[in-house]
Each structure stands twice: as structure tokens, then as C-alpha cells.
Amino acid sequence: MANYTITTTDTEETILASVMGDPQEWLTNLIQEKARVKGDSIIANLVTHCNNNEIALAVGRNAQITQAQELGLITTAATLGVPVEE
């Protein structure tokens, strides 16, 4: 499990609090939702790949993400030179 630390100035914290009830909770939800959506996409690609290549599909979400990684179906954004999303 990874832990991420974000440091803001007092001014940034004031601004964030004006648009987010709890900035920590909001950021946690943002990251978890982004991971869920991308995970769904990875699994869809894995299912297609396994069906096209007659490969048994792993059982369970975590196992399927691991299988996709082992099959080389997941590439990091940094490797692809993808810019940071805004």
C-alpha cells in the first residue's frame, strides 16, 4: 500500500476548504475513483486479450489486475510520456 503526502500553504488550504468540505477526504475519494475507473478499463482489456488468445482469466479483481500486469497489458503513464492530467 502506498501513502501519499501533499503539502499546501495556509492560503491554499483556505482556498481548498472553500470548495471542498474536507480536502483530505476529497483527495482520497478522487484517487480511489480514478483507480476504480482505470481498473475497470484494464480488466476490460484483459478480458478481450484473454478471449482472443484463449487464456484462462484470473478470478477476482486484484488477481485480474495482476494478470494484466504479468501479460504486459499495463504500461505506466511515465513510460508512455503521458502528461499529467489536470
PDB file of N, CA, C and O in Angstrom, chain B, residues numbered from 101:
ATOM      1  N   MET B 101       0.849  -1.173   0.000  1.00  0.00           N
ATOM      2  CA  MET B 101       0.000   0.000   0.000  1.00  0.00           C
ATOM      3  C   MET B 101       0.891   1.230   0.000  1.00  0.00           C
ATOM      4  O   MET B 101       1.900   1.286   0.703  1.00  0.00           O
ATOM      5  N   ALA B 102       0.508   2.198  -0.787  1.00  0.00           N
ATOM      6  CA  ALA B 102       1.271   3.439  -0.868  1.00  0.00           C
ATOM      7  C   ALA B 102       0.605   4.523  -0.030  1.00  0.00           C
ATOM      8  O   ALA B 102      -0.617   4.570   0.105  1.00  0.00           O
ATOM      9  N   ASN B 103       1.427   5.378   0.518  1.00  0.00           N
ATOM     10  CA  ASN B 103       0.943   6.564   1.222  1.00  0.00           C
ATOM     11  C   ASN B 103       1.465   7.778   0.479  1.00  0.00           C
ATOM     12  O   ASN B 103       2.636   7.822   0.102  1.00  0.00           O
ATOM     13  N   TYR B 104       0.616   8.751   0.269  1.00  0.00           N
ATOM     14  CA  TYR B 104       0.992   9.973  -0.414  1.00  0.00           C
ATOM     15  C   TYR B 104       0.818  11.145   0.540  1.00  0.00           C
ATOM     16  O   TYR B 104      -0.150  11.208   1.298  1.00  0.00           O
ATOM     17  N   THR B 105       1.764  12.068   0.494  1.00  0.00           N
ATOM     18  CA  THR B 105       1.696  13.257   1.327  1.00  0.00           C
ATOM     19  C   THR B 105       1.665  14.472   0.417  1.00  0.00           C
ATOM     20  O   THR B 105       2.483  14.606  -0.493  1.00  0.00           O
ATOM     21  N   ILE B 106       0.719  15.346   0.673  1.00  0.00           N
ATOM     22  CA  ILE B 106       0.590  16.580  -0.092  1.00  0.00           C
ATOM     23  C   ILE B 106       0.729  17.735   0.884  1.00  0.00           C
ATOM     24  O   ILE B 106       0.069  17.772   1.923  1.00  0.00           O
ATOM     25  N   THR B 107       1.581  18.662   0.544  1.00  0.00           N
ATOM     26  CA  THR B 107       1.785  19.829   1.395  1.00  0.00           C
ATOM     27  C   THR B 107       1.206  21.053   0.698  1.00  0.00           C
ATOM     28  O   THR B 107       1.495  21.312  -0.470  1.00  0.00           O
ATOM     29  N   THR B 108       0.394  21.793   1.422  1.00  0.00           N
ATOM     30  CA  THR B 108      -0.179  23.027   0.894  1.00  0.00           C
ATOM     31  C   THR B 108       0.195  24.181   1.813  1.00  0.00           C
ATOM     32  O   THR B 108       0.540  23.996   2.981  1.00  0.00           O
ATOM     33  N   THR B 109       0.114  25.355   1.251  1.00  0.00           N
ATOM     34  CA  THR B 109       0.321  26.545   2.074  1.00  0.00           C
ATOM     35  C   THR B 109      -0.966  26.806   2.858  1.00  0.00           C
ATOM     36  O   THR B 109      -2.009  26.225   2.559  1.00  0.00           O
ATOM     37  N   ASP B 110      -0.888  27.671   3.845  1.00  0.00           N
ATOM     38  CA  ASP B 110      -2.094  28.046   4.591  1.00  0.00           C
ATOM     39  C   ASP B 110      -3.135  28.657   3.655  1.00  0.00           C
ATOM     40  O   ASP B 110      -4.330  28.393   3.788  1.00  0.00           O
ATOM     41  N   THR B 111      -2.678  29.466   2.718  1.00  0.00           N
ATOM     42  CA  THR B 111      -3.588  30.091   1.761  1.00  0.00           C
ATOM     43  C   THR B 111      -4.261  29.039   0.887  1.00  0.00           C
ATOM     44  O   THR B 111      -5.472  29.093   0.674  1.00  0.00           O
ATOM     45  N   GLU B 112      -3.485  28.081   0.381  1.00  0.00           N
ATOM     46  CA  GLU B 112      -4.065  27.013  -0.429  1.00  0.00           C
ATOM     47  C   GLU B 112      -5.077  26.194   0.374  1.00  0.00           C
ATOM     48  O   GLU B 112      -6.114  25.794  -0.155  1.00  0.00           O
ATOM     49  N   GLU B 113      -4.780  25.948   1.626  1.00  0.00           N
ATOM     50  CA  GLU B 113      -5.707  25.198   2.490  1.00  0.00           C
ATOM     51  C   GLU B 113      -7.020  25.964   2.661  1.00  0.00           C
ATOM     52  O   GLU B 113      -8.098  25.370   2.629  1.00  0.00           O
ATOM     53  N   THR B 114      -6.927  27.267   2.842  1.00  0.00           N
ATOM     54  CA  THR B 114      -8.128  28.097   2.955  1.00  0.00           C
ATOM     55  C   THR B 114      -8.950  28.022   1.681  1.00  0.00           C
ATOM     56  O   THR B 114     -10.171  27.876   1.732  1.00  0.00           O
ATOM     57  N   ILE B 115      -8.289  28.121   0.546  1.00  0.00           N
ATOM     58  CA  ILE B 115      -8.980  28.051  -0.746  1.00  0.00           C
ATOM     59  C   ILE B 115      -9.632  26.685  -0.922  1.00  0.00           C
ATOM     60  O   ILE B 115     -10.806  26.603  -1.284  1.00  0.00           O
ATOM     61  N   LEU B 116      -8.891  25.620  -0.672  1.00  0.00           N
ATOM     62  CA  LEU B 116      -9.430  24.268  -0.836  1.00  0.00           C
ATOM     63  C   LEU B 116     -10.625  24.022   0.075  1.00  0.00           C
ATOM     64  O   LEU B 116     -11.614  23.414  -0.336  1.00  0.00           O
ATOM     65  N   ALA B 117     -10.530  24.495   1.304  1.00  0.00           N
ATOM     66  CA  ALA B 117     -11.629  24.309   2.253  1.00  0.00           C
ATOM     67  C   ALA B 117     -12.896  25.038   1.805  1.00  0.00           C
ATOM     68  O   ALA B 117     -14.002  24.669   2.200  1.00  0.00           O
ATOM     69  N   SER B 118     -12.730  26.080   0.973  1.00  0.00           N
ATOM     70  CA  SER B 118     -13.907  26.815   0.496  1.00  0.00           C
ATOM     71  C   SER B 118     -14.665  26.073  -0.594  1.00  0.00           C
ATOM     72  O   SER B 118     -15.831  26.374  -0.846  1.00  0.00           O
ATOM     73  N   VAL B 119     -14.019  25.100  -1.251  1.00  0.00           N
ATOM     74  CA  VAL B 119     -14.675  24.336  -2.321  1.00  0.00           C
ATOM     75  C   VAL B 119     -14.809  22.855  -2.009  1.00  0.00           C
ATOM     76  O   VAL B 119     -15.494  22.127  -2.728  1.00  0.00           O
ATOM     77  N   MET B 120     -14.156  22.401  -0.939  1.00  0.00           N
ATOM     78  CA  MET B 120     -14.215  21.002  -0.531  1.00  0.00           C
ATOM     79  C   MET B 120     -14.494  20.965   0.955  1.00  0.00           C
ATOM     80  O   MET B 120     -13.793  21.616   1.730  1.00  0.00           O
ATOM     81  N   GLY B 121     -15.496  20.223   1.365  1.00  0.00           N
ATOM     82  CA  GLY B 121     -15.791  20.154   2.787  1.00  0.00           C
ATOM     83  C   GLY B 121     -14.576  19.714   3.591  1.00  0.00           C
ATOM     84  O   GLY B 121     -14.218  20.342   4.587  1.00  0.00           O
ATOM     85  N   ASP B 122     -13.949  18.636   3.154  1.00  0.00           N
ATOM     86  CA  ASP B 122     -12.766  18.090   3.814  1.00  0.00           C
ATOM     87  C   ASP B 122     -11.759  17.748   2.724  1.00  0.00           C
ATOM     88  O   ASP B 122     -11.904  16.716   2.068  1.00  0.00           O
ATOM     89  N   PRO B 123     -10.738  18.583   2.507  1.00  0.00           N
ATOM     90  CA  PRO B 123      -9.791  18.345   1.422  1.00  0.00           C
ATOM     91  C   PRO B 123      -9.157  16.947   1.455  1.00  0.00           C
ATOM     92  O   PRO B 123      -8.963  16.346   0.398  1.00  0.00           O
ATOM     93  N   GLN B 124      -8.836  16.423   2.621  1.00  0.00           N
ATOM     94  CA  GLN B 124      -8.237  15.091   2.706  1.00  0.00           C
ATOM     95  C   GLN B 124      -9.201  14.030   2.184  1.00  0.00           C
ATOM     96  O   GLN B 124      -8.811  13.165   1.400  1.00  0.00           O
ATOM     97  N   GLU B 125     -10.445  14.096   2.614  1.00  0.00           N
ATOM     98  CA  GLU B 125     -11.451  13.132   2.164  1.00  0.00           C
ATOM     99  C   GLU B 125     -11.692  13.275   0.658  1.00  0.00           C
ATOM    100  O   GLU B 125     -11.822  12.275  -0.048  1.00  0.00           O
ATOM    101  N   TRP B 126     -11.751  14.507   0.172  1.00  0.00           N
ATOM    102  CA  TRP B 126     -11.975  14.759  -1.243  1.00  0.00           C
ATOM    103  C   TRP B 126     -10.846  14.167  -2.082  1.00  0.00           C
ATOM    104  O   TRP B 126     -11.098  13.512  -3.093  1.00  0.00           O
ATOM    105  N   LEU B 127      -9.607  14.395  -1.663  1.00  0.00           N
ATOM    106  CA  LEU B 127      -8.454  13.868  -2.406  1.00  0.00           C
ATOM    107  C   LEU B 127      -8.411  12.346  -2.360  1.00  0.00           C
ATOM    108  O   LEU B 127      -8.085  11.706  -3.360  1.00  0.00           O
ATOM    109  N   THR B 128      -8.736  11.765  -1.219  1.00  0.00           N
ATOM    110  CA  THR B 128      -8.794  10.309  -1.101  1.00  0.00           C
ATOM    111  C   THR B 128      -9.832   9.747  -2.066  1.00  0.00           C
ATOM    112  O   THR B 128      -9.558   8.785  -2.784  1.00  0.00           O
ATOM    113  N   ASN B 129     -11.027  10.347  -2.086  1.00  0.00           N
ATOM    114  CA  ASN B 129     -12.083   9.893  -2.987  1.00  0.00           C
ATOM    115  C   ASN B 129     -11.671  10.044  -4.448  1.00  0.00           C
ATOM    116  O   ASN B 129     -11.964   9.173  -5.266  1.00  0.00           O
ATOM    117  N   LEU B 130     -10.999  11.134  -4.779  1.00  0.00           N
ATOM    118  CA  LEU B 130     -10.546  11.377  -6.148  1.00  0.00           C
ATOM    119  C   LEU B 130      -9.603  10.267  -6.603  1.00  0.00           C
ATOM    120  O   LEU B 130      -9.768   9.712  -7.689  1.00  0.00           O
ATOM    121  N   ILE B 131      -8.632   9.952  -5.783  1.00  0.00           N
ATOM    122  CA  ILE B 131      -7.641   8.934  -6.138  1.00  0.00           C
ATOM    123  C   ILE B 131      -8.295   7.555  -6.241  1.00  0.00           C
ATOM    124  O   ILE B 131      -8.017   6.803  -7.175  1.00  0.00           O
ATOM    125  N   GLN B 132      -9.154   7.230  -5.293  1.00  0.00           N
ATOM    126  CA  GLN B 132      -9.805   5.921  -5.319  1.00  0.00           C
ATOM    127  C   GLN B 132     -10.714   5.780  -6.540  1.00  0.00           C
ATOM    128  O   GLN B 132     -10.758   4.711  -7.148  1.00  0.00           O
ATOM    129  N   GLU B 133     -11.428   6.822  -6.906  1.00  0.00           N
ATOM    130  CA  GLU B 133     -12.306   6.756  -8.069  1.00  0.00           C
ATOM    131  C   GLU B 133     -11.496   6.647  -9.358  1.00  0.00           C
ATOM    132  O   GLU B 133     -11.864   5.890 -10.256  1.00  0.00           O
ATOM    133  N   LYS B 134     -10.413   7.384  -9.457  1.00  0.00           N
ATOM    134  CA  LYS B 134      -9.539   7.303 -10.641  1.00  0.00           C
ATOM    135  C   LYS B 134      -9.002   5.883 -10.776  1.00  0.00           C
ATOM    136  O   LYS B 134      -8.969   5.344 -11.882  1.00  0.00           O
ATOM    137  N   ALA B 135      -8.584   5.273  -9.682  1.00  0.00           N
ATOM    138  CA  ALA B 135      -8.073   3.898  -9.712  1.00  0.00           C
ATOM    139  C   ALA B 135      -9.176   2.915 -10.104  1.00  0.00           C
ATOM    140  O   ALA B 135      -8.923   1.976 -10.858  1.00  0.00           O
ATOM    141  N   ARG B 136     -10.392   3.118  -9.604  1.00  0.00           N
ATOM    142  CA  ARG B 136     -11.501   2.221  -9.935  1.00  0.00           C
ATOM    143  C   ARG B 136     -11.816   2.271 -11.428  1.00  0.00           C
ATOM    144  O   ARG B 136     -11.971   1.233 -12.071  1.00  0.00           O
ATOM    145  N   VAL B 137     -11.908   3.477 -11.971  1.00  0.00           N
ATOM    146  CA  VAL B 137     -12.241   3.646 -13.384  1.00  0.00           C
ATOM    147  C   VAL B 137     -11.153   3.035 -14.264  1.00  0.00           C
ATOM    148  O   VAL B 137     -11.457   2.308 -15.210  1.00  0.00           O
ATOM    149  N   LYS B 138      -9.901   3.321 -13.964  1.00  0.00           N
ATOM    150  CA  LYS B 138      -8.800   2.764 -14.757  1.00  0.00           C
ATOM    151  C   LYS B 138      -8.747   1.254 -14.590  1.00  0.00           C
ATOM    152  O   LYS B 138      -8.472   0.540 -15.555  1.00  0.00           O
ATOM    153  N   GLY B 139      -9.002   0.755 -13.390  1.00  0.00           N
ATOM    154  CA  GLY B 139      -9.033  -0.685 -13.163  1.00  0.00           C
ATOM    155  C   GLY B 139     -10.090  -1.365 -14.023  1.00  0.00           C
ATOM    156  O   GLY B 139      -9.843  -2.433 -14.583  1.00  0.00           O
ATOM    157  N   ASP B 140     -11.268  -0.751 -14.130  1.00  0.00           N
ATOM    158  CA  ASP B 140     -12.323  -1.291 -14.988  1.00  0.00           C
ATOM    159  C   ASP B 140     -11.851  -1.385 -16.438  1.00  0.00           C
ATOM    160  O   ASP B 140     -12.125  -2.369 -17.125  1.00  0.00           O
ATOM    161  N   SER B 141     -11.147  -0.364 -16.894  1.00  0.00           N
ATOM    162  CA  SER B 141     -10.631  -0.343 -18.256  1.00  0.00           C
ATOM    163  C   SER B 141      -9.571  -1.429 -18.463  1.00  0.00           C
ATOM    164  O   SER B 141      -9.563  -2.111 -19.489  1.00  0.00           O
ATOM    165  N   ILE B 142      -8.687  -1.582 -17.491  1.00  0.00           N
ATOM    166  CA  ILE B 142      -7.650  -2.619 -17.568  1.00  0.00           C
ATOM    167  C   ILE B 142      -8.290  -3.996 -17.636  1.00  0.00           C
ATOM    168  O   ILE B 142      -7.867  -4.836 -18.430  1.00  0.00           O
ATOM    169  N   ILE B 143      -9.297  -4.236 -16.818  1.00  0.00           N
ATOM    170  CA  ILE B 143      -9.963  -5.543 -16.800  1.00  0.00           C
ATOM    171  C   ILE B 143     -10.687  -5.792 -18.122  1.00  0.00           C
ATOM    172  O   ILE B 143     -10.658  -6.912 -18.633  1.00  0.00           O
ATOM    173  N   ALA B 144     -11.328  -4.781 -18.680  1.00  0.00           N
ATOM    174  CA  ALA B 144     -11.991  -4.944 -19.981  1.00  0.00           C
ATOM    175  C   ALA B 144     -10.971  -5.336 -21.053  1.00  0.00           C
ATOM    176  O   ALA B 144     -11.231  -6.215 -21.875  1.00  0.00           O
ATOM    177  N   ASN B 145      -9.815  -4.680 -21.037  1.00  0.00           N
ATOM    178  CA  ASN B 145      -8.753  -5.024 -21.996  1.00  0.00           C
ATOM    179  C   ASN B 145      -8.226  -6.434 -21.751  1.00  0.00           C
ATOM    180  O   ASN B 145      -7.933  -7.167 -22.696  1.00  0.00           O
ATOM    181  N   LEU B 146      -8.108  -6.808 -20.484  1.00  0.00           N
ATOM    182  CA  LEU B 146      -7.643  -8.146 -20.141  1.00  0.00           C
ATOM    183  C   LEU B 146      -8.607  -9.209 -20.651  1.00  0.00           C
ATOM    184  O   LEU B 146      -8.177 -10.204 -21.235  1.00  0.00           O
ATOM    185  N   VAL B 147      -9.902  -9.011 -20.439  1.00  0.00           N
ATOM    186  CA  VAL B 147     -10.909  -9.981 -20.884  1.00  0.00           C
ATOM    187  C   VAL B 147     -10.819 -10.155 -22.403  1.00  0.00           C
ATOM    188  O   VAL B 147     -10.845 -11.281 -22.901  1.00  0.00           O
ATOM    189  N   THR B 148     -10.715  -9.059 -23.128  1.00  0.00           N
ATOM    190  CA  THR B 148     -10.585  -9.134 -24.586  1.00  0.00           C
ATOM    191  C   THR B 148      -9.322  -9.890 -24.979  1.00  0.00           C
ATOM    192  O   THR B 148      -9.359 -10.763 -25.845  1.00  0.00           O
ATOM    193  N   HIS B 149      -8.216  -9.555 -24.344  1.00  0.00           N
ATOM    194  CA  HIS B 149      -6.938 -10.207 -24.639  1.00  0.00           C
ATOM    195  C   HIS B 149      -7.007 -11.708 -24.350  1.00  0.00           C
ATOM    196  O   HIS B 149      -6.574 -12.522 -25.165  1.00  0.00           O
ATOM    197  N   CYS B 150      -7.546 -12.061 -23.205  1.00  0.00           N
ATOM    198  CA  CYS B 150      -7.640 -13.479 -22.831  1.00  0.00           C
ATOM    199  C   CYS B 150      -8.564 -14.236 -23.785  1.00  0.00           C
ATOM    200  O   CYS B 150      -8.246 -15.355 -24.190  1.00  0.00           O
ATOM    201  N   ASN B 151      -9.682 -13.652 -24.141  1.00  0.00           N
ATOM    202  CA  ASN B 151     -10.602 -14.300 -25.075  1.00  0.00           C
ATOM    203  C   ASN B 151      -9.965 -14.480 -26.448  1.00  0.00           C
ATOM    204  O   ASN B 151     -10.115 -15.531 -27.070  1.00  0.00           O
ATOM    205  N   ASN B 152      -9.259 -13.463 -26.921  1.00  0.00           N
ATOM    206  CA  ASN B 152      -8.623 -13.536 -28.240  1.00  0.00           C
ATOM    207  C   ASN B 152      -7.469 -14.525 -28.285  1.00  0.00           C
ATOM    208  O   ASN B 152      -7.133 -15.044 -29.350  1.00  0.00           O
ATOM    209  N   ASN B 153      -6.858 -14.788 -27.128  1.00  0.00           N
ATOM    210  CA  ASN B 153      -5.682 -15.652 -27.083  1.00  0.00           C
ATOM    211  C   ASN B 153      -5.913 -16.946 -26.319  1.00  0.00           C
ATOM    212  O   ASN B 153      -4.967 -17.669 -26.008  1.00  0.00           O
ATOM    213  N   GLU B 154      -7.187 -17.237 -26.016  1.00  0.00           N
ATOM    214  CA  GLU B 154      -7.561 -18.467 -25.309  1.00  0.00           C
ATOM    215  C   GLU B 154      -6.750 -18.665 -24.028  1.00  0.00           C
ATOM    216  O   GLU B 154      -6.191 -19.734 -23.784  1.00  0.00           O
ATOM    217  N   ILE B 155      -6.704 -17.611 -23.221  1.00  0.00           N
ATOM    218  CA  ILE B 155      -6.017 -17.621 -21.935  1.00  0.00           C
ATOM    219  C   ILE B 155      -7.072 -17.617 -20.848  1.00  0.00           C
ATOM    220  O   ILE B 155      -8.030 -16.847 -20.909  1.00  0.00           O
ATOM    221  N   ALA B 156      -6.901 -18.480 -19.846  1.00  0.00           N
ATOM    222  CA  ALA B 156      -7.837 -18.503 -18.721  1.00  0.00           C
ATOM    223  C   ALA B 156      -7.735 -17.188 -17.956  1.00  0.00           C
ATOM    224  O   ALA B 156      -6.644 -16.701 -17.660  1.00  0.00           O
ATOM    225  N   LEU B 157      -8.880 -16.640 -17.650  1.00  0.00           N
ATOM    226  CA  LEU B 157      -8.951 -15.376 -16.925  1.00  0.00           C
ATOM    227  C   LEU B 157      -8.825 -15.632 -15.428  1.00  0.00           C
ATOM    228  O   LEU B 157      -9.481 -16.521 -14.886  1.00  0.00           O
ATOM    229  N   ALA B 158      -7.989 -14.857 -14.771  1.00  0.00           N
ATOM    230  CA  ALA B 158      -7.846 -14.960 -13.318  1.00  0.00           C
ATOM    231  C   ALA B 158      -9.175 -14.610 -12.654  1.00  0.00           C
ATOM    232  O   ALA B 158     -10.006 -13.910 -13.231  1.00  0.00           O
ATOM    233  N   VAL B 159      -9.360 -15.106 -11.441  1.00  0.00           N
ATOM    234  CA  VAL B 159     -10.606 -14.875 -10.710  1.00  0.00           C
ATOM    235  C   VAL B 159     -10.396 -13.785  -9.667  1.00  0.00           C
ATOM    236  O   VAL B 159      -9.471 -13.865  -8.859  1.00  0.00           O
ATOM    237  N   GLY B 160     -11.250 -12.773  -9.684  1.00  0.00           N
ATOM    238  CA  GLY B 160     -11.185 -11.679  -8.718  1.00  0.00           C
ATOM    239  C   GLY B 160     -10.468 -10.466  -9.282  1.00  0.00           C
ATOM    240  O   GLY B 160      -9.536 -10.589 -10.077  1.00  0.00           O
ATOM    241  N   ARG B 161     -10.916  -9.303  -8.862  1.00  0.00           N
ATOM    242  CA  ARG B 161     -10.383  -8.043  -9.390  1.00  0.00           C
ATOM    243  C   ARG B 161      -8.874  -7.902  -9.190  1.00  0.00           C
ATOM    244  O   ARG B 161      -8.157  -7.584 -10.139  1.00  0.00           O
ATOM    245  N   ASN B 162      -8.385  -8.131  -7.982  1.00  0.00           N
ATOM    246  CA  ASN B 162      -6.951  -7.977  -7.728  1.00  0.00           C
ATOM    247  C   ASN B 162      -6.136  -8.957  -8.573  1.00  0.00           C
ATOM    248  O   ASN B 162      -5.098  -8.594  -9.125  1.00  0.00           O
ATOM    249  N   ALA B 163      -6.611 -10.199  -8.669  1.00  0.00           N
ATOM    250  CA  ALA B 163      -5.910 -11.201  -9.468  1.00  0.00           C
ATOM    251  C   ALA B 163      -5.922 -10.822 -10.949  1.00  0.00           C
ATOM    252  O   ALA B 163      -4.949 -11.071 -11.660  1.00  0.00           O
ATOM    253  N   GLN B 164      -7.007 -10.230 -11.413  1.00  0.00           N
ATOM    254  CA  GLN B 164      -7.089  -9.835 -12.815  1.00  0.00           C
ATOM    255  C   GLN B 164      -6.156  -8.672 -13.122  1.00  0.00           C
ATOM    256  O   GLN B 164      -5.537  -8.640 -14.186  1.00  0.00           O
ATOM    257  N   ILE B 165      -6.049  -7.730 -12.216  1.00  0.00           N
ATOM    258  CA  ILE B 165      -5.100  -6.621 -12.414  1.00  0.00           C
ATOM    259  C   ILE B 165      -3.676  -7.167 -12.435  1.00  0.00           C
ATOM    260  O   ILE B 165      -2.865  -6.749 -13.262  1.00  0.00           O
ATOM    261  N   THR B 166      -3.365  -8.095 -11.532  1.00  0.00           N
ATOM    262  CA  THR B 166      -2.036  -8.720 -11.512  1.00  0.00           C
ATOM    263  C   THR B 166      -1.782  -9.471 -12.816  1.00  0.00           C
ATOM    264  O   THR B 166      -0.694  -9.380 -13.383  1.00  0.00           O
ATOM    265  N   GLN B 167      -2.783 -10.214 -13.293  1.00  0.00           N
ATOM    266  CA  GLN B 167      -2.643 -10.953 -14.544  1.00  0.00           C
ATOM    267  C   GLN B 167      -2.389  -9.995 -15.705  1.00  0.00           C
ATOM    268  O   GLN B 167      -1.530 -10.259 -16.547  1.00  0.00           O
ATOM    269  N   ALA B 168      -3.117  -8.904 -15.758  1.00  0.00           N
ATOM    270  CA  ALA B 168      -2.918  -7.919 -16.823  1.00  0.00           C
ATOM    271  C   ALA B 168      -1.493  -7.368 -16.778  1.00  0.00           C
ATOM    272  O   ALA B 168      -0.867  -7.170 -17.819  1.00  0.00           O
ATOM    273  N   GLN B 169      -0.992  -7.126 -15.587  1.00  0.00           N
ATOM    274  CA  GLN B 169       0.378  -6.627 -15.445  1.00  0.00           C
ATOM    275  C   GLN B 169       1.367  -7.677 -15.924  1.00  0.00           C
ATOM    276  O   GLN B 169       2.305  -7.359 -16.655  1.00  0.00           O
ATOM    277  N   GLU B 170       1.166  -8.922 -15.519  1.00  0.00           N
ATOM    278  CA  GLU B 170       2.068 -10.004 -15.922  1.00  0.00           C
ATOM    279  C   GLU B 170       2.053 -10.237 -17.430  1.00  0.00           C
ATOM    280  O   GLU B 170       3.061 -10.650 -18.004  1.00  0.00           O
ATOM    281  N   LEU B 171       0.927  -9.978 -18.066  1.00  0.00           N
ATOM    282  CA  LEU B 171       0.820 -10.150 -19.515  1.00  0.00           C
ATOM    283  C   LEU B 171       1.308  -8.922 -20.284  1.00  0.00           C
ATOM    284  O   LEU B 171       1.268  -8.902 -21.515  1.00  0.00           O
ATOM    285  N   GLY B 172       1.763  -7.908 -19.566  1.00  0.00           N
ATOM    286  CA  GLY B 172       2.285  -6.708 -20.208  1.00  0.00           C
ATOM    287  C   GLY B 172       1.214  -5.778 -20.741  1.00  0.00           C
ATOM    288  O   GLY B 172       1.472  -4.968 -21.632  1.00  0.00           O
ATOM    289  N   LEU B 173       0.016  -5.892 -20.199  1.00  0.00           N
ATOM    290  CA  LEU B 173      -1.087  -5.061 -20.666  1.00  0.00           C
ATOM    291  C   LEU B 173      -1.185  -3.733 -19.936  1.00  0.00           C
ATOM    292  O   LEU B 173      -1.995  -2.882 -20.306  1.00  0.00           O
ATOM    293  N   ILE B 174      -0.373  -3.544 -18.907  1.00  0.00           N
ATOM    294  CA  ILE B 174      -0.373  -2.288 -18.155  1.00  0.00           C
ATOM    295  C   ILE B 174       0.982  -1.622 -18.358  1.00  0.00           C
ATOM    296  O   ILE B 174       2.029  -2.206 -18.076  1.00  0.00           O
ATOM    297  N   THR B 175       0.940  -0.413 -18.843  1.00  0.00           N
ATOM    298  CA  THR B 175       2.152   0.380 -19.014  1.00  0.00           C
ATOM    299  C   THR B 175       1.989   1.646 -18.197  1.00  0.00           C
ATOM    300  O   THR B 175       0.911   2.241 -18.184  1.00  0.00           O
ATOM    301  N   THR B 176       3.039   2.063 -17.519  1.00  0.00           N
ATOM    302  CA  THR B 176       2.928   3.269 -16.709  1.00  0.00           C
ATOM    303  C   THR B 176       2.816   4.501 -17.604  1.00  0.00           C
ATOM    304  O   THR B 176       3.364   4.535 -18.707  1.00  0.00           O
ATOM    305  N   ALA B 177       2.109   5.495 -17.119  1.00  0.00           N
ATOM    306  CA  ALA B 177       1.950   6.739 -17.860  1.00  0.00           C
ATOM    307  C   ALA B 177       3.311   7.399 -18.093  1.00  0.00           C
ATOM    308  O   ALA B 177       3.534   7.997 -19.145  1.00  0.00           O
ATOM    309  N   ALA B 178       4.212   7.296 -17.129  1.00  0.00           N
ATOM    310  CA  ALA B 178       5.535   7.894 -17.261  1.00  0.00           C
ATOM    311  C   ALA B 178       6.301   7.250 -18.433  1.00  0.00           C
ATOM    312  O   ALA B 178       6.991   7.940 -19.183  1.00  0.00           O
ATOM    313  N   THR B 179       6.171   5.931 -18.579  1.00  0.00           N
ATOM    314  CA  THR B 179       6.841   5.219 -19.663  1.00  0.00           C
ATOM    315  C   THR B 179       6.336   5.692 -21.016  1.00  0.00           C
ATOM    316  O   THR B 179       7.098   5.784 -21.978  1.00  0.00           O
ATOM    317  N   LEU B 180       5.046   5.990 -21.080  1.00  0.00           N
ATOM    318  CA  LEU B 180       4.439   6.424 -22.335  1.00  0.00           C
ATOM    319  C   LEU B 180       4.638   7.908 -22.610  1.00  0.00           C
ATOM    320  O   LEU B 180       4.308   8.389 -23.695  1.00  0.00           O
ATOM    321  N   GLY B 181       5.177   8.641 -21.631  1.00  0.00           N
ATOM    322  CA  GLY B 181       5.354  10.080 -21.791  1.00  0.00           C
ATOM    323  C   GLY B 181       4.046  10.842 -21.717  1.00  0.00           C
ATOM    324  O   GLY B 181       3.903  11.913 -22.306  1.00  0.00           O
ATOM    325  N   VAL B 182       3.085  10.277 -20.986  1.00  0.00           N
ATOM    326  CA  VAL B 182       1.775  10.917 -20.858  1.00  0.00           C
ATOM    327  C   VAL B 182       1.897  12.127 -19.932  1.00  0.00           C
ATOM    328  O   VAL B 182       2.461  12.016 -18.843  1.00  0.00           O
ATOM    329  N   PRO B 183       1.376  13.281 -20.352  1.00  0.00           N
ATOM    330  CA  PRO B 183       1.431  14.452 -19.469  1.00  0.00           C
ATOM    331  C   PRO B 183       0.527  14.272 -18.256  1.00  0.00           C
ATOM    332  O   PRO B 183      -0.400  13.462 -18.274  1.00  0.00           O
ATOM    333  N   VAL B 184       0.799  15.013 -17.232  1.00  0.00           N
ATOM    334  CA  VAL B 184      -0.016  14.983 -16.021  1.00  0.00           C
ATOM    335  C   VAL B 184      -1.401  15.500 -16.357  1.00  0.00           C
ATOM    336  O   VAL B 184      -1.548  16.525 -17.022  1.00  0.00           O
ATOM    337  N   GLU B 185      -2.428  14.775 -15.888  1.00  0.00           N
ATOM    338  CA  GLU B 185      -3.815  15.204 -16.123  1.00  0.00           C
ATOM    339  C   GLU B 185      -4.142  16.382 -15.238  1.00  0.00           C
ATOM    340  O   GLU B 185      -3.620  16.512 -14.130  1.00  0.00           O
ATOM    341  N   GLU B 186      -5.001  17.231 -15.732  1.00  0.00           N
ATOM    342  CA  GLU B 186      -5.455  18.376 -14.940  1.00  0.00           C
ATOM    343  C   GLU B 186      -6.870  18.193 -14.511  1.00  0.00           C
ATOM    344  O   GLU B 186      -7.426  19.057 -13.833  1.00  0.00           O
TER     345      GLU B 186
END
